[in-house]
């Protein structure tokens, strides 16, 4: 775990998280955790607010799609892909981490799937489209992650 005070540049202190409260305050969007860290200068005092960054490992095989490609229908996430014969298919998806410009998709798409990211309002399951592929790098700005091919759906 890395942390910094409000006026610190970056995260100059490091520590170890030993407890994470599983509940999140719905009103503030905050959670509680407990960590231990070295405080040789006595700068960190009880009751202070701090910024915390908890790194989690990178997955080289993570599939990343643009955030707009992940839809939701009655709380159930999905993605549209171009299937056999150029027809749009709807796939249940399990989105993972938000990387800013992209979203990790834990399940629902594979590395060879063509995810629809443009023309989403026109794309409907079963319609035939004329996809225009984009390089995977445009869909996944997070370096080191694999990405699905993304497509623009133009109904025909």
C-alpha positions as CSV (number, residue, x, y, z in Angstrom):
1,X,0.0,0.0,0.0
2,X,1.2,3.5,-0.8
3,X,-0.1,6.6,0.9
4,X,0.4,10.4,1.1
5,X,-0.9,13.3,3.0
6,X,-2.9,16.1,1.3
7,X,0.1,18.3,0.6
8,X,2.5,15.5,-0.3
9,X,3.6,15.0,-3.9
10,X,2.9,11.4,-4.9
11,X,2.7,8.7,-2.4
12,X,5.9,8.9,-0.2
13,X,4.8,6.4,2.5
14,X,4.4,2.7,2.2
15,X,2.7,0.2,4.4
16,X,0.9,-3.1,4.6
17,X,-2.9,-3.5,4.6
18,X,-4.0,-5.9,7.3
19,X,-7.8,-5.4,7.3
20,X,-10.4,-4.2,4.8
21,X,-13.9,-3.5,5.9
22,X,-16.2,-5.2,3.4
23,X,-18.9,-2.5,3.6
24,X,-18.9,0.7,1.6
25,X,-20.8,3.8,2.9
26,X,-23.3,4.4,0.2
27,X,-23.7,8.1,1.0
28,X,-20.0,8.9,0.7
29,X,-18.6,6.1,-1.4
30,X,-15.9,5.5,1.1
31,X,-14.7,2.4,2.9
32,X,-12.4,1.7,5.9
33,X,-9.2,-0.3,6.1
34,X,-6.4,-0.7,8.5
35,X,-2.8,-0.6,7.6
36,X,0.6,-0.4,9.4
37,X,3.4,1.7,8.1
38,X,6.7,3.2,9.4
39,X,6.3,6.7,10.7
40,X,9.9,7.6,11.8
41,X,9.3,11.4,11.7
42,X,5.9,11.3,13.4
43,X,4.2,13.1,10.5
44,X,1.3,10.7,10.3
45,X,-1.0,11.4,13.2
46,X,-4.3,9.7,14.3
47,X,-7.4,11.3,12.6
48,X,-5.6,12.6,9.6
49,X,-7.1,12.1,6.1
50,X,-4.7,10.5,3.7
51,X,-4.7,9.4,0.1
52,X,-4.2,5.7,-0.4
53,X,-3.2,3.7,-3.5
54,X,-3.4,-0.1,-3.2
55,X,-1.6,-1.6,-6.2
56,X,-3.0,-4.8,-7.6
57,X,-1.1,-7.0,-10.0
58,X,-1.2,-6.5,-13.8
59,X,-2.6,-9.3,-15.9
60,X,-0.9,-9.6,-19.2
61,X,-3.8,-11.6,-20.6
62,X,-6.5,-9.1,-19.6
63,X,-9.1,-8.2,-22.2
64,X,-9.8,-4.4,-22.3
65,X,-12.6,-2.7,-24.2
66,X,-13.6,0.9,-24.3
67,X,-16.0,1.8,-21.5
68,X,-18.8,2.7,-23.9
69,X,-18.7,-0.9,-25.3
70,X,-20.1,-2.3,-22.0
71,X,-23.8,-1.9,-21.9
72,X,-26.3,-2.6,-19.1
73,X,-29.8,-3.9,-19.3
74,X,-31.7,-4.0,-16.0
75,X,-28.4,-4.1,-14.1
76,X,-26.9,-6.9,-16.2
77,X,-23.8,-6.0,-18.2
78,X,-23.3,-7.0,-21.8
79,X,-21.2,-6.4,-24.8
80,X,-22.2,-6.6,-28.5
81,X,-19.8,-8.6,-30.8
82,X,-19.8,-9.3,-34.5
83,X,-20.4,-13.0,-34.9
84,X,-20.7,-15.5,-37.7
85,X,-21.9,-14.0,-41.0
86,X,-21.3,-10.4,-39.8
87,X,-24.3,-10.6,-37.5
88,X,-24.4,-8.8,-34.1
89,X,-24.5,-11.0,-31.0
90,X,-25.2,-9.9,-27.5
91,X,-23.0,-11.5,-24.8
92,X,-23.4,-11.4,-21.1
93,X,-20.2,-9.9,-19.7
94,X,-18.6,-9.5,-16.3
95,X,-16.7,-6.2,-16.3
96,X,-13.7,-5.8,-14.1
97,X,-11.4,-3.0,-13.3
98,X,-11.9,0.5,-14.8
99,X,-8.7,1.7,-16.4
100,X,-9.9,5.1,-17.2
101,X,-10.3,4.9,-21.0
102,X,-10.9,1.2,-21.0
103,X,-12.6,-1.5,-18.9
104,X,-11.2,-5.0,-18.2
105,X,-13.8,-7.6,-19.2
106,X,-13.4,-10.7,-17.0
107,X,-15.8,-12.9,-19.0
108,X,-18.1,-12.8,-22.0
109,X,-15.6,-12.0,-24.8
110,X,-12.4,-13.6,-26.0
111,X,-9.2,-12.3,-27.6
112,X,-10.5,-13.1,-31.1
113,X,-14.0,-11.5,-30.7
114,X,-14.8,-8.3,-32.5
115,X,-16.5,-6.0,-30.0
116,X,-18.8,-3.3,-31.3
117,X,-17.8,0.2,-30.0
118,X,-19.2,2.6,-32.6
119,X,-22.8,2.6,-34.0
120,X,-24.1,1.1,-30.8
121,X,-27.5,2.8,-31.2
122,X,-28.0,1.1,-34.6
123,X,-26.5,-2.3,-33.6
124,X,-29.1,-4.9,-32.5
125,X,-28.7,-8.6,-32.0
126,X,-29.3,-10.5,-35.2
127,X,-28.8,-7.6,-37.7
128,X,-26.1,-7.9,-40.3
129,X,-23.3,-5.3,-40.1
130,X,-20.3,-4.3,-42.1
131,X,-17.6,-4.0,-39.5
132,X,-14.6,-1.8,-39.8
133,X,-11.8,-3.1,-37.6
134,X,-9.6,-0.8,-35.5
135,X,-6.2,-1.8,-34.2
136,X,-6.4,-3.2,-30.7
137,X,-4.1,-0.5,-29.3
138,X,-6.8,2.1,-29.9
139,X,-9.2,0.1,-27.8
140,X,-6.9,-0.5,-24.9
141,X,-4.7,2.4,-23.9
142,X,-3.4,0.4,-20.9
143,X,0.0,-0.8,-21.9
144,X,0.8,-4.4,-21.5
145,X,-2.8,-5.7,-21.7
146,X,-4.2,-7.7,-24.5
147,X,-7.3,-6.3,-26.1
148,X,-10.1,-7.5,-28.3
149,X,-10.4,-6.2,-31.8
150,X,-13.0,-3.5,-31.8
151,X,-15.5,-2.8,-34.6
152,X,-17.8,-0.1,-35.8
153,X,-21.2,-1.4,-36.7
154,X,-22.7,-0.1,-39.9
155,X,-26.0,-1.8,-40.5
156,X,-26.6,-3.1,-44.0
